[in-house]
Structure formats: C-alpha cells, structure tokens
Amino acid sequence: MTENRRLPDYFIKDLKDGIYHPIIQRVRLDKDLDMEFRGTYLNIYYQGHSILNLNKNGSIAIDKKFLRGVEEKVPSSFKTSEDVNAYLESLPNIKDNVTYCPNEAGIRSSKSRELEFEQLLIRANNLESRNNSEYIILDRQYVVNQGVDRWDLVALRWPIEKRGRPYQEGFLSIIEVKYAQNPDIQNIKTQVERYASYLETHLPEICEDMKSILVQKLDLGLLAKTEGQMKRLRELPIKPDIAETEVIIYLIDYNQNSDLKKRAEKAGKPAFQGKVHVALGGLALWQSNLSKFGDTT
C-alpha cells in the first residue's frame, strides 16, 4: 500500500483562509519557496532544504542549523497568528542560514546541488507561466518500497497536443535528477527497474493520490496557471496507464565527455512496460553542446 500525501480537508481550510493563510501568501509571493504535502504534515523547502515541517496539530520542526541566531524567536508550534508571524519574520534569517552555514562544510555538496536543482525544476514547471510546460511537479522526495527508494520528483504530464480536445488525459512521470558526474548514472538501469516494479503494482493508487494533490495545490493557488488551465486541470484525469507512464533521468550539468552515460547505455534498456527517457539540462557549457546559429542539421 502507498501512503496518501494529500492533506486533511481541515488542514487545507486552515491554510486557505485560517491561521496558516499568511504562510500560503508568503509561498505564493516567493518563487524560491516550495510547499509539498506529506499526508499528516507539510514541508516548505528553500534551495531543496526543508525550512519548515508543519504538522496538522500545529507542531513544527526546523533543523537547528537553520535556526542560528533566531532560536529564541521561532516558536515550537503554531497556536496563534503571532506564532505564525514570528516564523515569517525570521524567515530571511533562516534562508540565509541555508545559503551560508559555516559549521557544516558539506552542506553545499553535490547531493545538496541535486536537491537545489530539483527545486529549480519545480519552479520552472509550476511557477513560470510563460514556460507553458507540459509537466506539473506534484511531489518531491516520494518514499516507496518501505523507504528503500525515494523518487526525486513525481509529475503530471499534460501533453500540449491533446489540450484542445474535448476529452483530455494526463499521465504520471517520475523524474530522477542526477547532478554533474554523479557515479550513480552508470547504475541507472537497476534503479529504474526498482521504480518500474513499484509503479506496475501501485500505479492506480499513486495516480489517485496525485490527482488529489493537484486539486489541493490549485485550491491554494500554488500553481501559476490561467483560469482556463485551472478549470481543465480540475477535470483532468491522471490515467493509470502503465504504457504511458514514464521515468525521466534528468542529467543536470552532465559533461558528455564523460563515460558514465555510455556505461549506463551498455547495460541496455531497463525492463519496464512504460517509457524511459533521458533529459539533459543545467547551466554548464561545453563545446560539444554548441551548434552554429541557423544550422538545422
């Protein structure tokens, strides 16, 4: 059985127009923040790191290293509007502690960069309306197989070519992010096959839960979509069709001069009834990635 990630209705109400509404307002205004649902609690992320764990009973948890300098100002639970405001007033300091943590030398490790790029992918696909992306990220760090695996991103694929049709469908996509020369790239076949095994067994309930999360995020204004798009998304089924379900290996700043990807390809296509794709992205530049302007070859 999978764990439902949707929040209880009363929790959503407190976020929408109750005591936690100022938190939602802040997340809407700050595209560097990301809110994800965990069933009985929610997380707010900055640069991929959790800067708030808010339980449905109002208790909160924040890593001590991110509270440096504001330990006495942030309450241990949100029982009043003043408690919520105290957290929001301390938020700039908390964010600064994420960016600069002198006593945690490893915080800017490659794994940390992967987490940061995961959040950038969420921003680019969920919060930048001009992109009109075909993907909406619905969850991150999705735990499966009793904690053995953790999917980086779970997304709705909403194909553009089908959006004008009277009946539209969405499909599930799992996105695995690998930053730079992550040696795990060469073992991707085994990793994808574990994901595939879980998807082939639990796809209907995962799609149902992701549909609930989609509606809740629309209700809270956490997706930058037009009124027309939001209406269509509310009616859009996420179809549990394993043949249309995909796993995307997203290689960020991957140096194509490396042999890691070649080793992975030698292992062959993962055994999966769905689709497996590789995407290349990031900001680092290599000559091999360039083409002449106007060159169509």
Disulfide bonds with the S-S distance in Angstrom:
none
